[in-house]
Amino acid sequence: MWRRILAGVALLAGLCLTGGVANADFRSCNVTGETIWMAFGYWDEDRGWISEGWMPLDDRYCYVNVVGELDNRYYYVYAEDEAIEKVWEASDDEDGGLFCIMDDDFEIEVDDYTENDIVECGEDMFLIRFIEIDVNDEQDRTFYFTAEDAKIPEDAPPPPKGK
């Protein structure tokens, strides 16, 4: 009997020791109750500001946007539901980052569309204020899209063709 107890204690101690190592990632999770389509913005040391999309997120699903060490303090997210009846974006009075998006799947180097610190998206693109996520010094961060945070757009762009 004591052997079983000691074996259980040893197993529990081993799990606690190995389970303490956390992955260093940035994840976006959907807890809205419906499928959403996400875009992601970030700074790349070699390429400048990047926006990319569309990543489908089913309800209760997470997407790993950055695998490994988080090199930036700020990351940016934006999402739409299937019918673009709801969006997750920063409002004008919130901190956020301006990024270009497209209807189809995209990866855009924003600096290609910036002149005098003004972003002017190219043809068939839309300028959107993404939600700013401040990770501070954290090396593991999860952002949750929730139904309560959704906004109803007044003038929504047409749905992405990739959806």
Z-matrix of the N, CA and C atoms (Angstrom, degrees):
N
C 1 1.450
C 2 1.524 1 110.94
N 3 1.352 2 116.07 1 -44.44
C 4 1.471 3 118.74 2 179.88
C 5 1.520 4 111.31 3 -63.48
N 6 1.318 5 116.49 4 -32.14
C 7 1.468 6 119.49 5 178.03
C 8 1.525 7 110.70 6 -61.95
N 9 1.318 8 116.93 7 -42.67
C 10 1.473 9 121.02 8 179.35
C 11 1.527 10 110.60 9 -63.97
N 12 1.311 11 116.46 10 -41.86
C 13 1.468 12 120.12 11 179.59
C 14 1.518 13 110.05 12 -64.95
N 15 1.338 14 116.91 13 -46.68
C 16 1.472 15 120.39 14 178.73
C 17 1.528 16 111.32 15 -63.30
N 18 1.330 17 116.87 16 -39.58
C 19 1.470 18 119.93 17 177.85
C 20 1.524 19 110.22 18 -63.69
N 21 1.322 20 116.74 19 -40.95
C 22 1.465 21 120.83 20 177.86
C 23 1.517 22 112.20 21 -64.02
N 24 1.338 23 116.19 22 -42.38
C 25 1.467 24 121.05 23 177.96
C 26 1.523 25 110.04 24 -63.84
N 27 1.333 26 117.78 25 -42.90
C 28 1.471 27 121.50 26 179.22
C 29 1.526 28 110.56 27 -63.82
N 30 1.336 29 117.09 28 -42.39
C 31 1.462 30 120.87 29 178.27
C 32 1.519 31 110.87 30 -62.95
N 33 1.316 32 116.92 31 -45.04
C 34 1.465 33 121.64 32 179.19
C 35 1.523 34 110.89 33 -62.44
N 36 1.314 35 117.65 34 -42.28
C 37 1.469 36 121.23 35 178.58
C 38 1.517 37 110.38 36 -63.93
N 39 1.322 38 117.39 37 -40.61
C 40 1.468 39 121.13 38 178.22
C 41 1.513 40 111.97 39 -64.01
N 42 1.328 41 116.55 40 -42.30
C 43 1.464 42 120.12 41 177.90
C 44 1.522 43 111.52 42 -63.95
N 45 1.319 44 116.44 43 -40.25
C 46 1.463 45 120.23 44 179.54
C 47 1.526 46 110.99 45 -64.83
N 48 1.317 47 116.65 46 -40.36
C 49 1.467 48 119.97 47 -178.65
C 50 1.521 49 111.79 48 -69.71
N 51 1.332 50 118.28 49 -44.13
C 52 1.459 51 119.91 50 -178.25
C 53 1.517 52 111.47 51 -79.93
N 54 1.325 53 118.07 52 -26.73
C 55 1.462 54 121.01 53 -179.30
C 56 1.509 55 112.97 54 -76.34
N 57 1.343 56 117.66 55 -10.76
C 58 1.449 57 120.63 56 -177.66
C 59 1.508 58 114.17 57 -77.66
N 60 1.333 59 118.04 58 -10.53
C 61 1.461 60 121.32 59 -179.47
C 62 1.524 61 108.19 60 -86.34
N 63 1.306 62 117.33 61 117.83
C 64 1.464 63 121.51 62 -177.70
C 65 1.525 64 110.62 63 -96.91
N 66 1.329 65 115.15 64 148.43
C 67 1.456 66 119.63 65 173.54
C 68 1.520 67 109.06 66 -74.46
N 69 1.300 68 115.73 67 146.67
C 70 1.462 69 120.10 68 176.60
C 71 1.522 70 107.18 69 -102.04
N 72 1.314 71 116.53 70 98.52
C 73 1.466 72 121.81 71 -177.02
C 74 1.529 73 109.93 72 -143.95
N 75 1.345 74 115.68 73 162.77
C 76 1.460 75 121.90 74 166.87
C 77 1.519 76 105.92 75 -114.97
N 78 1.335 77 116.06 76 121.39
C 79 1.453 78 122.36 77 -179.21
C 80 1.523 79 110.65 78 -119.06
N 81 1.326 80 115.68 79 148.37
C 82 1.466 81 122.40 80 171.24
C 83 1.514 82 107.27 81 -117.44
N 84 1.338 83 116.03 82 127.71
C 85 1.461 84 120.99 83 -177.06
C 86 1.522 85 110.65 84 -120.83
N 87 1.317 86 115.07 85 145.49
C 88 1.452 87 122.39 86 -178.68
C 89 1.521 88 109.56 87 -106.76
N 90 1.329 89 116.62 88 117.21
C 91 1.462 90 122.28 89 174.05
C 92 1.532 91 109.31 90 -127.10
N 93 1.341 92 115.59 91 41.65
C 94 1.462 93 121.37 92 -175.93
C 95 1.521 94 113.47 93 -92.64
N 96 1.325 95 117.58 94 -17.52
C 97 1.455 96 120.40 95 -175.68
C 98 1.515 97 112.76 96 93.74
N 99 1.326 98 117.64 97 -0.15
C 100 1.462 99 121.68 98 179.89
C 101 1.529 100 109.55 99 -150.03
N 102 1.330 101 115.94 100 166.75
C 103 1.461 102 120.37 101 177.05
C 104 1.524 103 109.16 102 -74.16
N 105 1.328 104 115.62 103 136.65
C 106 1.463 105 121.00 104 174.66
C 107 1.522 106 108.52 105 -126.50
N 108 1.327 107 115.52 106 164.54
C 109 1.464 108 122.70 107 178.19
C 110 1.511 109 107.40 108 -118.19
N 111 1.331 110 116.45 109 125.64
C 112 1.454 111 121.57 110 -170.99
C 113 1.521 112 112.04 111 -112.44
N 114 1.348 113 114.37 112 146.05
C 115 1.464 114 122.25 113 169.59
C 116 1.524 115 107.12 114 -120.92
N 117 1.317 116 115.88 115 155.01
C 118 1.459 117 121.80 116 -172.82
C 119 1.523 118 108.53 117 -135.25
N 120 1.336 119 116.50 118 138.69
C 121 1.459 120 121.27 119 178.05
C 122 1.513 121 111.06 120 -126.55
N 123 1.338 122 115.81 121 145.96
C 124 1.459 123 119.80 122 -177.78
C 125 1.524 124 109.95 123 -163.62
N 126 1.332 125 115.38 124 167.79
C 127 1.459 126 122.90 125 176.51
C 128 1.520 127 108.64 126 -97.84
N 129 1.334 128 116.09 127 130.08
C 130 1.454 129 122.01 128 175.09
C 131 1.522 130 107.65 129 -113.99
N 132 1.304 131 116.69 130 126.92
C 133 1.468 132 122.08 131 -175.31
C 134 1.532 133 112.44 132 -55.06
N 135 1.325 134 117.45 133 -36.44
C 136 1.467 135 121.02 134 -177.25
C 137 1.527 136 113.77 135 -90.53
N 138 1.331 137 117.78 136 -30.52
C 139 1.466 138 121.14 137 -171.58
C 140 1.519 139 114.33 138 -111.43
N 141 1.327 140 118.71 139 -11.13
C 142 1.462 141 121.06 140 -178.23
C 143 1.519 142 110.88 141 89.29
N 144 1.341 143 116.14 142 -152.51
C 145 1.465 144 121.84 143 -178.19
C 146 1.524 145 109.74 144 -74.33
N 147 1.340 146 115.92 145 132.86
C 148 1.466 147 122.93 146 -177.17
C 149 1.527 148 108.91 147 -125.97
N 150 1.321 149 116.45 148 137.59
C 151 1.465 150 121.17 149 167.63
C 152 1.522 151 106.92 150 -123.31
N 153 1.334 152 115.05 151 140.67
C 154 1.462 153 119.07 152 179.73
C 155 1.520 154 109.74 153 -144.68
N 156 1.309 155 115.72 154 147.90
C 157 1.453 156 122.30 155 179.54
C 158 1.523 157 108.45 156 -171.45
N 159 1.160 158 121.43 157 170.40
C 160 1.446 159 132.49 158 5.83
C 161 1.524 160 108.81 159 -109.68
N 162 1.313 161 117.25 160 133.07
C 163 1.453 162 121.66 161 175.94
C 164 1.522 163 107.48 162 -109.27
N 165 1.344 164 117.26 163 118.75
C 166 1.466 165 118.47 164 178.33
C 167 1.523 166 110.21 165 -74.13
N 168 1.325 167 115.29 166 134.01
C 169 1.465 168 120.87 167 176.93
C 170 1.525 169 108.11 168 -122.99
N 171 1.316 170 116.26 169 106.96
C 172 1.457 171 119.61 170 173.17
C 173 1.513 172 108.26 171 -69.45
N 174 1.329 173 116.16 172 160.05
C 175 1.460 174 120.31 173 177.68
C 176 1.525 175 109.74 174 -58.25
N 177 1.322 176 116.06 175 137.64
C 178 1.469 177 124.36 176 179.88
C 179 1.525 178 112.00 177 67.72
N 180 1.331 179 116.95 178 25.35
C 181 1.462 180 122.01 179 178.84
C 182 1.525 181 109.24 180 -116.55
N 183 1.331 182 116.48 181 146.14
C 184 1.461 183 121.94 182 176.59
C 185 1.520 184 109.84 183 -119.06
N 186 1.308 185 115.78 184 145.56
C 187 1.460 186 123.04 185 176.66
C 188 1.526 187 107.48 186 -117.71
N 189 1.319 188 117.28 187 132.28
C 190 1.460 189 121.15 188 178.23
C 191 1.521 190 107.70 189 -88.37
N 192 1.347 191 116.29 190 106.69
C 193 1.458 192 121.97 191 -178.84
C 194 1.523 193 112.02 192 -77.87
N 195 1.326 194 116.23 193 -40.01
C 196 1.465 195 121.76 194 -179.94
C 197 1.517 196 107.17 195 -128.49
N 198 1.321 197 116.03 196 121.99
C 199 1.458 198 121.29 197 177.15
C 200 1.520 199 107.96 198 -96.59
N 201 1.313 200 115.95 199 126.00
C 202 1.461 201 119.77 200 177.49
C 203 1.516 202 112.29 201 95.35
N 204 1.302 203 114.66 202 -158.30
C 205 1.467 204 122.26 203 -173.97
C 206 1.528 205 112.39 204 -58.69
N 207 1.325 206 115.93 205 136.45
C 208 1.460 207 121.54 206 177.83
C 209 1.528 208 108.35 207 -87.73
N 210 1.329 209 115.88 208 105.29
C 211 1.463 210 121.44 209 -175.84
C 212 1.523 211 113.00 210 -79.74
N 213 1.330 212 117.15 211 -19.74
C 214 1.462 213 121.36 212 -176.49
C 215 1.520 214 110.57 213 -107.53
N 216 1.320 215 115.80 214 155.33
C 217 1.458 216 119.59 215 173.29
C 218 1.527 217 110.33 216 -82.42
N 219 1.337 218 116.91 217 -32.66
C 220 1.465 219 121.07 218 -176.14
C 221 1.525 220 110.82 219 -117.65
N 222 1.333 221 114.79 220 138.24
C 223 1.458 222 123.24 221 171.20
C 224 1.522 223 106.16 222 -130.00
N 225 1.328 224 116.88 223 161.33
C 226 1.457 225 121.11 224 -171.76
C 227 1.521 226 110.11 225 -133.92
N 228 1.346 227 116.18 226 137.75
C 229 1.459 228 121.32 227 -179.27
C 230 1.525 229 110.27 228 -132.14
N 231 1.312 230 114.52 229 153.07
C 232 1.465 231 123.45 230 177.41
C 233 1.521 232 105.95 231 -150.80
N 234 1.327 233 117.52 232 146.91
C 235 1.468 234 119.80 233 177.45
C 236 1.518 235 110.11 234 -151.34
N 237 1.326 236 114.37 235 158.18
C 238 1.472 237 123.34 236 175.78
C 239 1.523 238 107.41 237 -135.85
N 240 1.358 239 115.36 238 150.72
C 241 1.452 240 117.23 239 171.24
C 242 1.530 241 108.13 240 -84.14
N 243 1.312 242 116.35 241 175.49
C 244 1.475 243 121.46 242 -173.22
C 245 1.528 244 112.97 243 -55.51
N 246 1.312 245 117.62 244 -42.79
C 247 1.468 246 121.13 245 -176.14
C 248 1.527 247 112.64 246 -94.41
N 249 1.302 248 117.13 247 4.85
C 250 1.462 249 124.39 248 -175.13
C 251 1.529 250 110.55 249 52.85
N 252 1.324 251 114.54 250 39.71
C 253 1.455 252 119.80 251 172.57
C 254 1.515 253 109.99 252 -86.77
N 255 1.326 254 115.65 253 -21.51
C 256 1.464 255 121.40 254 178.27
C 257 1.520 256 108.92 255 -134.73
N 258 1.317 257 115.87 256 142.49
C 259 1.464 258 121.41 257 176.09
C 260 1.526 259 108.94 258 -132.28
N 261 1.305 260 114.88 259 156.34
C 262 1.457 261 122.55 260 174.82
C 263 1.513 262 105.88 261 -119.18
N 264 1.332 263 115.57 262 101.46
C 265 1.463 264 122.18 263 -177.02
C 266 1.522 265 108.67 264 -146.41
N 267 1.326 266 116.28 265 163.14
C 268 1.464 267 120.52 266 175.63
C 269 1.524 268 108.67 267 -79.07
N 270 1.313 269 116.49 268 139.51
C 271 1.461 270 119.84 269 174.63
C 272 1.530 271 108.87 270 -83.13
N 273 1.306 272 116.64 271 170.92
C 274 1.465 273 121.22 272 -176.05
C 275 1.525 274 113.21 273 -60.13
N 276 1.337 275 117.12 274 -27.76
C 277 1.464 276 119.44 275 -178.35
C 278 1.531 277 112.92 276 -93.17
N 279 1.322 278 117.85 277 6.43
C 280 1.462 279 122.33 278 178.61
C 281 1.523 280 110.15 279 -108.76
N 282 1.340 281 115.25 280 153.37
C 283 1.456 282 118.51 281 171.72
C 284 1.520 283 108.02 282 -64.95
N 285 1.289 284 115.42 283 139.74
C 286 1.454 285 120.24 284 178.52
C 287 1.512 286 109.11 285 -170.24
N 288 1.294 287 116.09 286 172.30
C 289 1.454 288 121.20 287 178.79
C 290 1.508 289 110.22 288 -117.11
N 291 1.331 290 116.70 289 137.40
C 292 1.451 291 121.34 290 178.21
C 293 1.527 292 109.58 291 -86.10
N 294 1.327 293 114.92 292 123.68
C 295 1.459 294 121.57 293 -179.14
C 296 1.516 295 109.48 294 -135.63
N 297 1.323 296 115.32 295 152.74
C 298 1.463 297 121.44 296 174.36
C 299 1.528 298 108.49 297 -89.50
N 300 1.340 299 115.44 298 141.51
C 301 1.458 300 121.46 299 173.29
C 302 1.518 301 107.87 300 -130.03
N 303 1.331 302 116.05 301 167.61
C 304 1.464 303 122.70 302 177.85
C 305 1.524 304 108.66 303 -133.11
N 306 1.345 305 115.14 304 166.47
C 307 1.459 306 119.80 305 175.44
C 308 1.520 307 111.52 306 -66.51
N 309 1.322 308 116.61 307 -44.36
C 310 1.460 309 121.45 308 -179.51
C 311 1.518 310 109.98 309 -83.15
N 312 1.330 311 116.11 310 170.91
C 313 1.463 312 120.21 311 174.06
C 314 1.523 313 108.67 312 -54.37
N 315 1.336 314 116.70 313 143.88
C 316 1.465 315 119.07 314 -173.81
C 317 1.516 316 112.39 315 -150.21
N 318 1.304 317 114.96 316 156.49
C 319 1.459 318 125.18 317 164.01
C 320 1.522 319 105.10 318 -141.76
N 321 1.322 320 115.85 319 113.30
C 322 1.464 321 121.70 320 -171.67
C 323 1.517 322 109.94 321 -120.90
N 324 1.305 323 116.06 322 129.78
C 325 1.459 324 121.17 323 171.49
C 326 1.526 325 106.48 324 -87.14
N 327 1.312 326 115.94 325 105.62
C 328 1.464 327 121.73 326 -171.62
C 329 1.529 328 111.54 327 -60.43
N 330 1.323 329 117.01 328 -33.18
C 331 1.470 330 119.77 329 -178.97
C 332 1.525 331 111.97 330 -59.65
N 333 1.340 332 117.16 331 -23.67
C 334 1.463 333 120.30 332 176.75
C 335 1.525 334 111.29 333 -66.01
N 336 1.326 335 117.75 334 -17.68
C 337 1.458 336 122.56 335 -176.75
C 338 1.523 337 112.24 336 -119.27
N 339 1.329 338 116.71 337 21.86
C 340 1.460 339 121.55 338 -178.05
C 341 1.523 340 109.74 339 -116.28
N 342 1.325 341 114.95 340 130.19
C 343 1.455 342 120.76 341 175.09
C 344 1.518 343 108.00 342 -139.36
N 345 1.328 344 117.08 343 128.16
C 346 1.466 345 122.28 344 -177.46
C 347 1.531 346 111.51 345 54.21
N 348 1.336 347 116.36 346 41.67
C 349 1.468 348 123.75 347 179.37
C 350 1.523 349 113.74 348 62.40
N 351 1.320 350 117.20 349 19.84
C 352 1.467 351 121.64 350 175.87
C 353 1.521 352 107.91 351 -114.77
N 354 1.342 353 116.25 352 125.62
C 355 1.463 354 120.73 353 179.72
C 356 1.516 355 108.50 354 -88.29
N 357 1.320 356 116.14 355 122.16
C 358 1.459 357 122.15 356 173.94
C 359 1.510 358 107.18 357 -125.00
N 360 1.316 359 115.82 358 107.21
C 361 1.453 360 121.05 359 -176.48
C 362 1.526 361 110.48 360 -68.29
N 363 1.310 362 115.29 361 154.27
C 364 1.463 363 121.19 362 179.29
C 365 1.512 364 112.02 363 -76.83
N 366 1.299 365 113.82 364 -175.10
C 367 1.465 366 121.67 365 -179.66
C 368 1.528 367 109.83 366 -60.03
N 369 1.311 368 116.43 367 142.00
C 370 1.470 369 123.36 368 -179.67
C 371 1.523 370 113.12 369 63.94
N 372 1.342 371 117.20 370 24.30
C 373 1.454 372 121.54 371 177.23
C 374 1.523 373 109.89 372 -121.27
N 375 1.332 374 114.96 373 161.03
C 376 1.456 375 121.47 374 178.85
C 377 1.525 376 108.30 375 -128.92
N 378 1.325 377 116.88 376 141.45
C 379 1.464 378 122.06 377 176.71
C 380 1.525 379 108.21 378 -92.69
N 381 1.331 380 116.13 379 123.12
C 382 1.461 381 122.49 380 -175.36
C 383 1.525 382 109.32 381 -129.45
N 384 1.337 383 116.53 382 142.57
C 385 1.464 384 121.51 383 174.93
C 386 1.532 385 108.28 384 -92.56
N 387 1.327 386 115.97 385 104.82
C 388 1.459 387 122.49 386 179.33
C 389 1.532 388 109.34 387 -73.87
N 390 1.325 389 116.26 388 155.23
C 391 1.456 390 122.74 389 175.23
C 392 1.529 391 108.50 390 -72.96
N 393 1.324 392 116.01 391 130.53
C 394 1.460 393 120.88 392 179.83
C 395 1.525 394 109.76 393 -88.16
N 396 1.324 395 115.91 394 129.89
C 397 1.463 396 121.97 395 177.23
C 398 1.523 397 107.52 396 -113.88
N 399 1.326 398 116.51 397 115.52
C 400 1.459 399 122.45 398 178.71
C 401 1.526 400 107.56 399 -92.83
N 402 1.337 401 116.58 400 110.15
C 403 1.465 402 119.59 401 -178.78
C 404 1.522 403 112.10 402 -89.56
N 405 1.362 404 117.37 403 -2.44
C 406 1.460 405 121.69 404 -177.02
C 407 1.516 406 109.30 405 50.63
N 408 1.312 407 117.92 406 -125.26
C 409 1.464 408 121.61 407 179.57
C 410 1.527 409 112.21 408 -101.96
N 411 1.326 410 116.97 409 8.91
C 412 1.459 411 120.17 410 -178.58
C 413 1.525 412 110.04 411 -65.00
N 414 1.296 413 116.43 412 145.58
C 415 1.456 414 121.02 413 176.00
C 416 1.517 415 112.16 414 -110.13
N 417 1.312 416 117.31 415 3.42
C 418 1.453 417 122.36 416 178.70
C 419 1.522 418 106.84 417 -145.46
N 420 1.331 419 117.80 418 116.01
C 421 1.462 420 119.83 419 -174.44
C 422 1.515 421 110.42 420 -140.88
N 423 1.313 422 116.19 421 138.13
C 424 1.455 423 122.38 422 176.15
C 425 1.521 424 108.57 423 -123.67
N 426 1.329 425 116.11 424 129.73
C 427 1.461 426 122.08 425 175.34
C 428 1.523 427 107.27 426 -107.59
N 429 1.339 428 116.70 427 135.60
C 430 1.457 429 121.91 428 -179.14
C 431 1.525 430 110.76 429 -111.15
N 432 1.338 431 116.22 430 122.60
C 433 1.460 432 121.09 431 168.88
C 434 1.520 433 106.41 432 -81.88
N 435 1.352 434 116.98 433 124.08
C 436 1.458 435 121.32 434 -179.52
C 437 1.524 436 109.71 435 -120.49
N 438 1.323 437 116.09 436 156.88
C 439 1.461 438 120.84 437 179.11
C 440 1.525 439 111.05 438 -63.77
N 441 1.330 440 117.13 439 -33.41
C 442 1.465 441 121.35 440 -177.91
C 443 1.532 442 112.24 441 -66.73
N 444 1.330 443 117.86 442 -27.28
C 445 1.463 444 121.43 443 -177.36
C 446 1.527 445 113.52 444 -88.16
N 447 1.324 446 117.74 445 -1.47
C 448 1.463 447 120.96 446 -177.61
C 449 1.524 448 110.78 447 -69.70
N 450 1.317 449 115.57 448 147.33
C 451 1.463 450 122.24 449 176.43
C 452 1.529 451 108.09 450 -117.66
N 453 1.310 452 116.52 451 149.65
C 454 1.460 453 121.21 452 176.55
C 455 1.531 454 107.28 453 -96.71
N 456 1.336 455 118.40 454 113.50
C 457 1.469 456 119.99 455 -176.85
C 458 1.521 457 111.85 456 -71.52
N 459 1.328 458 115.47 457 142.36
C 460 1.466 459 120.12 458 177.00
C 461 1.510 460 110.84 459 -78.81
N 462 1.337 461 116.81 460 -40.52
C 463 1.454 462 121.13 461 -178.00
C 464 1.524 463 108.04 462 -134.79
N 465 1.325 464 115.83 463 79.82
C 466 1.467 465 120.46 464 -175.01
C 467 1.517 466 110.42 465 -79.45
N 468 1.340 467 116.79 466 142.79
C 469 1.458 468 119.87 467 173.94
C 470 1.529 469 109.98 468 -68.19
N 471 1.335 470 117.82 469 163.87
C 472 1.467 471 118.74 470 178.18
C 473 1.534 472 110.27 471 -64.02
N 474 1.332 473 117.58 472 155.27
C 475 1.453 474 119.27 473 -177.52
C 476 1.530 475 111.32 474 -63.71
N 477 1.335 476 116.74 475 144.32
C 478 1.461 477 119.71 476 177.67
C 479 1.515 478 111.41 477 -59.16
N 480 1.330 479 116.38 478 140.78
C 481 1.455 480 121.35 479 -178.55
C 482 1.514 481 111.49 480 -68.23
N 483 1.343 482 117.12 481 -25.38
C 484 1.452 483 120.90 482 -179.88
C 485 1.514 484 112.83 483 -74.68
N 486 1.311 485 117.80 484 -5.16
C 487 1.471 486 120.77 485 -176.57
C 488 1.507 487 111.68 486 -85.14
